[in-house]
Amino acid sequence: MSYLGFYIIAIPVLFLLYKTFFIVKQQTSGVVERLGKFQSVRSSGFQLKIPVIDALVGRINLKVQQLDVMVETKTKDDVFVKLKVSVQYQVMKSKVYEAFYKLESPRAQITSYVFDVVRAEVPKMKLDEVFERKDDIAIAVKSELNEAMIEYGYDIIKTLVTDIDPDEQVKEAMNRINASEREKVAAEFEAEAERIKIVAKARAEAESKRLQGQGIADQRREIARGLEESVDVLNNVGINSQEASALIVVTQHYDTLQSIGAETDTNLILLPNSPQAGSDMLNNMIASFTASSQIGEHMKQKNKNKNSESLE
């Protein structure tokens, strides 16, 4: 047999083998028609068909697929907003025939239903509600799609509202409102902190004044007790109360002068209220000096008597 005859026989045989066997990949179904009419759905693996009579007219992807749909609509408070809705869907193995023959463009069909549902639900809500209830929108889309697409062999696995994008001016206004609210809260906290500081300071000052007043009262009480004891001592040596008071006044007078003299750059002017007052002060001072002399003489005599008694 010549080479030409071999090729004449081999080529048709290879062609028939090529048309007889085919492979369907995993997670895929093949649709076979016989003379233009649906014959069978072939699953994954090595498959065969009658050459020329049977034809593999299509393959259906059984994996979960995702379709992202951007929808622009208006809210109840007249704000235009764009929503991105992600739809995850899958062809049902038991309904490959419906998915292949009943629907020309499943993605376009799903997109139409998404537009219809979103533009029916969002206008019922204000902008803030759209953000808060995006899950409700997704559930409404899934429910509507499931009801419509199950007839065509498509199962809607999940729908998600993955993005909500208002107009740029609206976003700026929302940011300003948010910033104002935060500044208001911050001002309230600052005012509360200032109030607490003022109250604490007032309490501290009140406590300080109370303690200061208590100290002054204790000081005056001790001074009075000291004066009382001084008067008693003077009375015991024969000096009456008037003379004792005058002596104490003179002593305090000189103590004051001594304290003033201890400081530099100090000026002191003592003026009597009236001539009579000046005369009385002078008389009191003379009486005080006299009382001081008597006390001195009394103390000397007392010491002398003690020394005499010790000698004896």
FIROTI-871781 format. One record per residue: x, y, z of N, C-alpha, C in turn. Coordinates in steps of 0.001 Angstrom, whole numbers, padded with zeros to 6 digits, always signed. Example, Ala and Ser with C-alpha at 12.3 -4.5 7.8 and 13.67 -1.06 7.14 Angstrom:
<nodes>
+013190-005690+007800+012300-004500+007800+013200-003300+007800
+012850-002250+007080+013670-001060+007140+012900+000030+007870
</nodes>
This chain:
<nodes>
+000876-001186+000000+000000+000000+000000+000906+001226+000000
+000572+002163-000834+001378+003388-000927+001047+004325+000235
+001951+005262+000390+001743+006261+001436+000494+007094+001184
+000195+007339-000040-000993+008130-000368-002253+007421+000061
-002330+006138-000176-003502+005371+000244-003624+005323+001755
-002457+005255+002427-002491+005237+003912-003071+006535+004460
-002638+007641+003870-003142+008929+004330-004621+009087+004009
-005042+008530+002872-006461+008647+002505-007345+007904+003502
-006848+006810+004038-007637+006039+005020-007473+006614+006424
-006258+007030+006799-005960+007468+008182-006638+008787+008531
-006663+009677+007601-007223+011003+007907-008707+010917+008254
-009543+010241+007481-010958+010119+007882-011139+009390+009210
-010295+008386+009471-010409+007656+010741-010097+008564+011919
-009022+009338+011810-008670+010279+012893-009753+011327+013100
-010346+011776+011993-011423+012763+012087-012625+012192+012826
-012978+010919+012495-014109+010275+013162-013834+010065+014653
-012563+009675+014974-012208+009520+016386-012293+010857+017133
-011837+011909+016481-011883+013251+017093-013319+013668+017361
-014204+013314+016449-015607+013681+016604-016369+012722+017519
-015766+011590+017829-016453+010604+018667-016173+010823+020153
-014938+011112+020501-014554+011236+021908-014358+012711+022292
-014733+013005+023517-014477+014358+024053-014377+014277+025582
-013817+015288+026170-013582+015331+027628-014325+016522+028223
-015014+016271+029323-015710+017329+030074-014954+017544+031386
-014556+018779+031665-013769+019085+032858-014629+019035+034131
-013899+018962+035262-014566+018945+036573-015363+020235+036777
-016502+020114+037475-017411+021239+037753-017921+021874+036451
-018099+021009+035433-018635+021473+034149-019572+020390+033599
-020609+020834+032919-021517+019901+032242-021528+020220+030748
-021574+019141+029916-021631+019333+028476-023026+019019+027944
-023479+019808+027000-024810+019627+026401-024609+019046+025000
-025215+017875+024776-025074+017169+023499-026415+017184+022776
-026390+017569+021497-027582+017539+020641-027392+016483+019547
-028482+015880+019132-028464+014888+018043-029323+015431+016903
-028642+015731+015843-029316+016294+014663-030120+017549+015023
-029500+018393+015883-030107+019668+016252-031084+019620+017400
-031331+018439+017957-032275+018303+019068-031532+017864+020314
-031964+018396+021468-031301+018047+022727-031304+016537+022911
-030101+016012+023232-029988+014573+023404-029661+014205+024852
-028661+014874+025472-028285+014540+026848-027359+015604+027422
-027241+015522+028771-026273+016357+029505-025178+015442+029997
-023937+015731+029640-022815+014891+030015-022046+015517+031189
-021724+014686+032176-020966+015153+033344-019471+015094+033060
-018656+015434+034052-017208+015504+033860-016620+014114+033611
-015566+014074+032779-014891+012820+032480-014761+012593+030982
-014390+011356+030619-014196+010975+029216-015550+010544+028645
-015977+011191+027561-017304+010947+026980-017163+010645+025485
-018230+009996+024943-018244+009734+023504-019618+010047+022925
-019624+010274+021633-020861+010602+020909-020750+010039+019493
-021865+010021+018832-021867+009510+017453-021342+010620+016543
-020312+010333+015816-019767+011372+014934-020805+011852+013923
-020709+013120+013622-021552+013792+012630-022994+013915+013117
-023535+012867+013685-024933+012904+014138-025062+013677+015438
-024192+013377+016402-024217+014067+017696-023212+015219+017671
-023570+016247+018434-022674+017414+018512-022677+017972+019945
-021470+018312+020415-021342+018994+021722-021568+020477+021480
-022751+020955+021849-023134+022333+021498-022775+023359+022572
-022423+022892+023761-022085+023873+024798-021634+023236+026090
-020981+024044+026879-020537+023607+028212-021070+024599+029246
-021539+024098+030371-022111+024913+031442-021184+024850+032661
-020788+026027+033163-019927+026120+034340-020782+025916+035596
-020431+024935+036414-021185+024640+037637-020574+025281+038888
-019505+026046+038724-018885+026714+039870-019730+027905+040328
-019493+028319+041585-020145+029527+042097-019507+030739+041422
-020323+031575+040834-019834+032758+040128-020342+034018+040817
-019666+035120+040533-020055+036390+041161-020241+037453+040096
-021299+038220+040275-021589+039332+039375-021731+040598+040214
-020930+041621+039895-020993+042904+040604-021816+043884+039778
-022824+044464+040429-023732+045381+039739-023692+046732+040435
-023410+047800+039681-023435+049164+040218-024783+049803+039881
-025471+050257+040926-026797+050847+040756-026790+052259+041328
-027239+053213+040535-027384+054592+041022-028864+054886+041199
-029218+055380+042379-030618+055672+042669-030693+056833+043657
-031931+057197+044012-032158+058340+044891-032834+057879+046170
-032413+058456+047288-032991+058103+048579-034244+058929+048856
-034866+058645+049983-036092+059346+050364-035850+060826+050612
-034651+061187+051090-034325+062592+051337-033586+063216+050143
-033853+062673+048932-033391+063260+047669-031866+063342+047569
-031197+062294+047968-029747+062201+047828-029435+061078+046846
-028664+061410+045805-028273+060379+044848-027111+059575+045416
-027226+058264+045281-026239+057366+045867-026009+056182+044933
-024753+055721+044913-024398+054548+044115-024182+053360+045036
-024813+052244+044708-024668+051019+045486-024022+049940+044628
-023069+049237+045214-022461+048097+044543-023019+046827+045166
-023742+046055+044353-024371+044824+044821-023639+043637+044192
-023129+042753+045033-022434+041553+044558-023371+040354+044697
-023609+039679+043564-024516+038528+043535-023687+037270+043262
-023776+036310+044161-023101+035022+043986-024158+033989+043575
-023956+033349+042426-024958+032443+041879-024281+031181+041345
-025091+030143+041085-024570+028859+040630-025650+028143+039818
-025220+027468+038752-026151+026654+037960-026428+025349+038714
-027680+024999+038844-028064+023764+039536-027820+022564+038616
-027175+021515+039145-026849+020337+038336-028099+019678+037750
-029173+019758+038508-030409+019112+038052-031153+019941+037017
-030692+021165+036763-031400+022029+035826-030449+022644+034806
-029522+021846+034343-028597+022325+033314-029362+022626+032021
-030338+021806+031704-031140+022020+030478-031780+023422+030507
-032443+023769+031632-033101+025072+031728-032086+026210+031629
-030932+026052+032322-029916+027109+032308-029360+027327+030906
-029295+026262+030113-028692+026391+028778-029702+026865+027732
-030931+026394+027818-031893+026644+026741-032886+027777+027038
-033203+027998+028315-034280+028951+028604-033805+030393+028696
-032529+030608+029026-032052+031969+029266-030871+032270+028353
-031039+033308+027562-029984+033678+026618-028791+034308+027326
-029068+035265+028239-027984+035976+028926-028319+036071+030413
-027866+035103+031209-028209+035113+032637-027662+036320+033388
-026474+036788+033049-025882+037931+033746-026698+039202+033504
-027161+039376+032283-028001+040544+031992-029341+040451+032722
-029868+039237+032818-031134+039034+033517-030979+039344+035005
-029909+038846+035607-029653+039116+037034-029469+040608+037267
-028730+041272+036370-028504+042725+036502-029834+043474+036479
-030742+043084+035615-032038+043762+035517-032830+043627+036823
-032825+042427+037388-033554+042223+038639-032925+043017+039788
-031611+043095+039822-030937+043864+040869-031322+045337+040773
-031290+045889+039558-031691+047287+039353-033123+047501+039838
-034000+046585+039477-035418+046736+039813-035633+046736+041328
-035001+045815+042021-035216+045703+043468-034582+046879+044209
-033355+047226+043848-032657+048318+044551-033410+049632+044360
-033861+049899+043148-034566+051159+042894-035978+051153+043454
-036441+050011+043908-037731+049948+044601-037556+050093+046110
-036439+049624+046659-036231+049629+048111-035572+050910+048615
-034529+051379+047951-033747+052522+048454-034573+053808+048541
-035431+054130+047554-036218+055364+047683-037144+055398+048892
-037342+054273+049558-038159+054261+050776-037356+054659+052013
-036037+054782+051877-035165+055029+053030-034437+056360+052880
-034120+056949+054030-033227+058099+054037-031786+057602+053951
-030862+058539+053699-029473+058150+053456-028883+057390+054639
-029128+057877+055845-028589+057188+057024-029161+055782+057145
-030443+055626+056791-031070+054311+056867-030485+053350+055827
-030057+053882+054686-029442+053031+053665-028182+052374+054220
-027377+053155+054957-026171+052596+055566-026531+051601+056672
-027564+051941+057455-027923+051090+058583-028618+049792+058127
-029360+049852+057015-030192+048716+056599-029725+048108+055277
-028432+048165+055020-027939+047598+053766-028163+046087+053705
-028163+045432+054872-028447+043993+054883-029886+043711+054458
-030801+044600+054837-032199+044431+054402-032317+044540+052889
-031535+045461+052301-031548+045603+050841-031016+044325+050187
-029927+043791+050738-029339+042559+050185-030316+041391+050277
-031029+041294+051400-032000+040200+051568-033151+040332+050571
-033602+041571+050342-034685+041795+049373-034237+041417+047963
-033000+041757+047610-032479+041403+046285-032394+039883+046136
-031871+039203+047153-031731+037736+047092-033089+037062+046959
-034072+037539+047736-035398+036935+047680-036016+037076+046290
-035895+038273+045716-036468+038517+044396-035749+037704+043315
-034419+037648+043410-033647+036911+042415-033916+035413+042487
-033961+034881+043722-034219+033451+043881-035547+033056+043247
-036543+033861+043492-037880+033560+042975-037914+033595+041453
-037122+034519+040880-037157+034669+039425-036215+033715+038715
-035012+033478+039287-033974+032728+038569-034048+031226+038788
-034781+030770+039802-034875+029325+040036-035534+028623+038846
-036392+029329+038154-037072+028771+036981-036093+028492+035849
-035018+029266+035831-034040+029117+034757-032844+028257+035177
-032943+027610+036326-031892+026704+036752-030747+027364+037488
-030940+028593+037951-029881+029308+038671-030259+029451+040145
-029319+029099+040996-029519+029222+042445-028723+030426+042938
-029390+031374+043597-028721+032568+044132-028159+032208+045513
-026860+032113+045607-026218+031700+046857-026277+032818+047893
-025868+034022+047495-025829+035132+048445-025766+036443+047684
-026342+037485+048278-026216+038842+047729-025674+039749+048821
-024779+040648+048438-024134+041556+049397-024124+042968+048835
-024448+043931+049685-024254+045344+049327-022861+045712+049827
-021900+045738+048926-020493+045874+049327-020009+047315+049343
-020769+048244+048760-020309+049630+048744-021501+050562+048610
-021461+051656+049377-022477+052708+049290-021729+054022+049123
-021931+054677+048014-021145+055868+047681-022074+057039+047354
-022330+057932+048338-023161+059113+048048-022379+060119+047197
-023084+061164+046796-022453+062248+046063-021343+062888+046899
-020314+063403+046241-019141+063936+046933-019517+065082+047881
-020401+065981+047456-020818+067096+048300-021551+066592+049539
-022335+065523+049355-023056+064952+050495-022070+064355+051500
-021039+063689+050999-020030+063111+051898-019304+064204+052675
-018996+065313+052013-018341+066423+052709-019256+066992+053792
-020542+067122+053475-021500+067635+054468-021606+066679+055656
-021633+065381+055372-021711+064391+056455-020459+064453+057322
-019311+064637+056695-018074+064754+057468-018087+065993+058351
-018627+067111+057808-018708+068328+058622-019641+068135+059806
-020773+067465+059559-021712+067198+060660-021057+066336+061721
-020348+065301+061279-019667+064412+062222-018611+065166+063016
-017858+066033+062318-016825+066813+063011-017456+067763+064030
-018580+068388+063642-019260+069302+064578-019757+068556+065816
-020305+067363+065605-020779+066569+066733-019627+066215+067675
-018498+065835+067087-017344+065490+067919-016812+066704+068674
-016795+067878+068002-016358+069101+068683-017310+069456+069818
-018605+069233+069598-019585+069505+070648-019346+068612+071858
-019119+067317+071603-018844+066383+072704-017559+066767+073428
-016533+067143+072637-015263+067535+073250-015443+068783+074131
-016241+069753+073631-016487+070963+074418-017238+070637+075712
-018188+069710+075624-018918+069311+076824-017984+068667+077850
-017081+067809+077375-016126+067177+078286-015175+068213+078893
-014725+069173+078060-013833+070209+078575-014544+071071+079620
-015820+071422+079346-016584+072220+080306-016777+071457+081613
-017064+070152+081505-017237+069342+082707-015941+069265+083505
-014810+069114+082786-013513+069067+083471-013226+070396+084165
-013555+071511+083478-013331+072833+084088-014211+073021+085314
-015468+072538+085216-016362+072652+086369-015822+071868+087564
-015324+070658+087279-014765+069839+088357-013575+070536+089000
-012725+071167+088154-011563+071880+088694-011999+073062+089561
-013025+073794+089084-013498+074951+089859-014089+074502+091190
-014899+073429+091149-015497+072923+092385-014417+072451+093350
-013432+071728+092810-012348+071238+093662-011558+072401+094266
-011309+073429+093443-010582+074595+093942-011383+075319+095022
-012706+075456+094779-013558+076119+095772-013590+075334+097080
-013672+074009+096966-013654+073195+098183-012328+073328+098928
-011234+073351+098145-009923+073502+098781-009799+074854+099475
-010304+075902+098791-010246+077232+099406-011121+077299+100646
-012299+076667+100561-013178+076667+101736-012528+075936+102900
-011902+074790+102614-011209+074046+103661-010044+074846+104210
-009323+075559+103306-008201+076387+103761-008687+077516+104664
-009795+078165+104248-010337+079257+105083-010812+078728+106429
-011443+077544+106377-011906+076981+107645-010745+076708+108585
-009694+076093+108042-008524+075810+108875-007832+077098+109322
-007799+078099+108417-007185+079368+108782-007981+080048+109891
-009313+080032+109742-010148+080614+110791-009998+079885+112115
-009921+078551+112005-009725+077771+113225-008386+078107+113872
-007359+078298+113032-006042+078659+113564-006054+080018+114230
-006738+080988+113581-006824+082339+114173-007591+082297+115491
-008676+081515+115486-009449+081402+116727-008609+080779+117839
-007856+079721+117488-006978+079097+118497-005913+080078+118968
-005383+080873+117998-004358+081850+118372-004928+082890+119335
-006103+083402+119018-006719+084420+119889-007065+083829+121253
-007505+082562+121224-007818+081908+122489-006568+081799+123368
-005456+081450+122754-004213+081323+123510-003718+082690+123993
-003880+083703+123095-003489+085065+123515-004317+085507+124706
-005633+085252+124616-006507+085638+125732-006120+084903+127010
-005816+083610+126860-005405+082836+128038-004085+083390+128615
-003173+083763+127713-001904+084333+128174-002109+085661+128880
-002984+086505+128325-003280+087795+128965-003913+087598+130335
-004825+086608+130354-005482+086331+131642-004466+085893+132691
-003526+085040+132313-002511+084588+133261-001594+085732+133663
-001283+086622+132673-000433+087778+132987-001104+088696+133997
-002406+088930+133789-003148+089793+134730-003185+089163+136129
-003363+087843+136171-003384+087163+137465-002048+087300+138187
-000958+087162+137448+000377+087298+138050+000572+088698+138599
+000160+089707+137791+000323+091096+138235-000554+091396+139445
-001754+090822+139455-002642+091042+140607-002049+090424+141876
-001342+089332+141729-000745+088674+142896+000357+089506+143539
+000958+090421+142750+002032+091274+143316+001521+092660+143666
+000216+092831+143739-000354+094085+144208-000671+095082+143128
-000690+094696+141879-001013+095615+140790-002454+095352+140382
-003236+096437+140338-004648+096249+140004-004820+095969+138513
-006046+095678+138134-006327+095250+136756-006044+096351+135751
-006374+097611+136102-006144+098712+135165-004668+098907+134884
-003866+098876+135951-002428+099041+135774-001834+097846+135007
-002361+096645+135283-001869+095457+134585-002172+095549+133099
-003343+096031+132757-003704+096184+131347-002791+097186+130662
-002514+098277+131357-001625+099293+130783-000232+098716+130547
+000247+097925+131490+001566+097313+131344+001607+096357+130144
+000571+095601+130011+000511+094660+128885+000494+095412+127558
-000268+096518+127508-000322+097320+126287+001055+097877+125947
+001769+098359+126950+003106+098906+126701+004044+097804+126208
+003935+096638+126818+004794+095526+126401+004518+095151+124938
+003237+095073+124603+002896+094771+123211+003361+095875+122269
+003300+097125+122764+003739+098265+121952+005213+098127+121601
+006017+097810+122604+007451+097675+122334+007768+096410+121531
+007001+095380+121713+007186+094188+120873+006912+094515+119403
+005889+095332+119202+005557+095732+117836+006671+096572+117231
+007176+097532+118012+008275+098363+117516+009508+097522+117200
+009773+096535+118053+010919+095659+117810+010751+094860+116524
+009522+094364+116278+009255+093604+115048+009395+094490+113820
+008892+095730+113935+009004+096648+112789+010460+097011+112551
+011224+097216+113607+012635+097567+113460+013464+096452+112856
+012996+095235+112964+013748+094114+112394+013671+094091+110873
+012700+094796+110294+012532+094856+108846+013131+096142+108314
+013714+096071+107097+014284+097264+106460+013220+097981+105648
+013480+099267+105366+012571+100091+104544+011156+100070+105108
+011040+100251+106408+009724+100249+107054+009505+101587+107742
+008347+102162+107513+007969+103434+108131+006737+103218+108985
+006700+103859+110155+005562+103723+111064+005231+105077+111648
+003983+105467+111547+003511+106724+112128+002420+106384+113124
+002602+106794+114391+001612+106574+115450+001024+107922+115822
-000268+108126+115561-000952+109369+115861-002102+109092+116809
-002207+109817+117871-003356+109640+118774-004611+110181+118107
-005752+109650+118515-007018+110093+117928-007390+111495+118387
-006965+111871+119595-007299+113206+120143-006260+113560+121197
-006175+114825+121544-005235+115219+122615-005520+114486+123906
-006802+114347+124198-007174+113658+125429-006684+112221+125385
-006837+111600+124171-006386+110223+124023-004878+110145+124192
-004146+111162+123660-002694+111179+123816-002299+111318+125273
-003024+112169+126000-002738+112358+127426-002996+111079+128199
-004117+110430+127875-004431+109167+128557-003381+108111+128268
-002921+108061+126998-001897+107071+126645-000628+107324+127438
-000264+108663+127561+000948+109000+128308+000823+108598+129769
-000345+108876+130335-000567+108488+131739-000486+106984+131902
-001067+106250+130926-001017+104787+131000+000408+104268+130907
+001195+104910+130018+002582+104490+129883+003359+104739+131177
+003100+105932+131843+003787+106234+133109+003382+105219+134161
+002065+104886+134175+001590+103893+135142+002218+102538+134876
+002403+102231+133582+002992+100939+133226+004440+100874+133680
+005200+101986+133486+006594+102007+133947+006666+101862+135461
+005737+102526+136143+005711+102434+137614+005445+101005+138038
+004461+100374+137378+004137+098981+137704+005325+098076+137437
+006058+098346+136374+007224+097533+136056+008279+097668+137144
+008442+098925+137666+009434+099152+138750+009029+098392+139998
+007738+098434+140318+007267+097727+141507+007477+096223+141386
+007210+095696+140202+007417+094263+140004+008878+093919+140178
+009753+094800+139626+011194+094560+139764+011630+094556+141206
+011151+095564+141987+011524+095639+143410+011004+094439+144158
+009794+094019+143813+009213+092866+144491+010024+091609+144227
+010473+091437+142965+011262+090263+142622+012611+090285+143319
+013246+091485+143433+014530+091600+144134+014384+091233+145604
+013318+091760+146239+013090+091471+147653+012859+089985+147870
+012113+089362+146935+011828+087941+147050+013103+087119+146935
+013978+087490+145997+015248+086787+145831+016153+086977+147044
+016130+088171+147626+016963+088456+148811+016510+087587+149968
+015227+087459+150170+014721+086653+151260+015114+085185+151082
+015067+084709+149827+015462+083316+149552+016925+083098+149878
+017780+084095+149552+019207+083922+149829+019486+083914+151321
+018748+084752+152091+018934+084797+153559+018554+083484+154170
+017453+082902+153731+016987+081647+154275+017976+080519+153964
+018608+080576+152847+019565+079539+152482+020839+079638+153301
+021241+080886+153679+022429+081060+154495+022192+080539+155898
+021047+080792+156452+020730+080303+157767+020645+078789+157786
</nodes>
